Amino acid sequence: MLSIVRHARTEANAGGRLQGTLDLPLDEVGLAQAAALPSLVGDIDRLICSPLLRARQTASVFGMEPDIDDRWREVNYGPLEGHR
């Protein structure tokens, strides 16, 4: 089975701002969201994630080393990143 999970919430998500390639951490809500993932997803055999911090933080809750794949990096919004 293939499960695809988006990274948990960041402050930019909460504020409705485009984050694109900005390397932002999860906020407190995001850390709680990520912590709940293993019980929702169950056991996994392989973990692939973006190199961005928020994706790596979300992936870390599974207790295994993820395969970092740059192809999962978010879209670059250029000068719009960080704006609503």
Secondary structure, DSSP 4 states (H G I P E B T S, - for coil): ---------BHHHHTT---TT--PPB-HHHHHHHHHHHHHH---S--EE-SSHHHHHHHHTTSSPPEE-GGGSPP--GGGTT--
